[in-house]
Each structure stands twice: as C-alpha cells, then as structure tokens.
C-alpha cells in the first residue's frame, strides 16, 4: 500500500475509498491486467490474421520480456498462489478463457486455410497450448534455460503446422 501511496500521491484511505478494500483494489488491478496487458500481448503477436505464425511468436515472446524481468504473468502467478486455497479468482478464469479462445480461433483459422496439420482438433490443441503457455511462464519464472524453452515451443508448433 505504501508503494501505491508513493506512486499515486494518494493516501491509503483515498485508495480504499475508491476500491472498497484491498480485495476490490486487487480485482480492479486484475481486470485492468486482462484488458490492457494480456490483450495488448495478444494484439501484438496473435492478431486474427496472424494465424499459427502469430501464435508461435506469442509463445516465443514469453522468453523475452521487454524489461528483461522474469516476474511472470498475473494470471499464472495468481492461479499458482491461490488456486489450491479456494475457487480460482474470476479474473484468473477470464484470462485463461481469453487465451484459450484466442488459441482456438487461430487454430480454427489455420484449419480453414490449410496451415494446421490435418487431423488436429483446434479445441484439443488450444487446451494443450494453454497448458504449454502457462508452463512456459512458470519455467521462465523458475529460471529455466530460454534456449530449451524455445526449442520446446518451436517443436510444438512444428507439430501443429502442415509441412507443405
């Protein structure tokens, strides 16, 4: 809270008056994260016309955060930290659903344009990609070698793409 007071110039009371309590502040920050941070990443790398190439670039972008940090993703970190205690935070579920929907839409488009290997279910592959995406974020946070993660990501997309 002190960091927020310093950054905003507002008192804790003013911040709490705006959001109700610490949980309300967290909820608002999480909603902003999903709308601004997650959606910006999807828009930058996996816009609708980018297809499987865009999805691959989205995954590879996880290995090179702009600030060089490894703080990870609010969705992933919250799911790991709070998941076993109670039901997942609604914003965790919204973020995961947004990712999986984007993956499924790009894979379905790849199926239509012939970029997706024949016989692959976009729905099943989207779930697998969601697990890979979250796993990569956890491994990056844990300090796993980026080159090994890059090979794994490329291997997964090589399996998805029609080799024509």
Secondary structure by P-SEA (a helix, b strand, c coil): caaaaaaccccaaaaaaacccaaaaaaaaaaaaaacaaaaaaaacccccccaaaaaaaaaaccccccccccccaaaaaaaaccccccccaaaaaaaaaaaaaaaaaaaaaaaaccccccccaaaaaaaaaaaaaaaaaaaaacccaaaaaaaaaaaaaaacccc
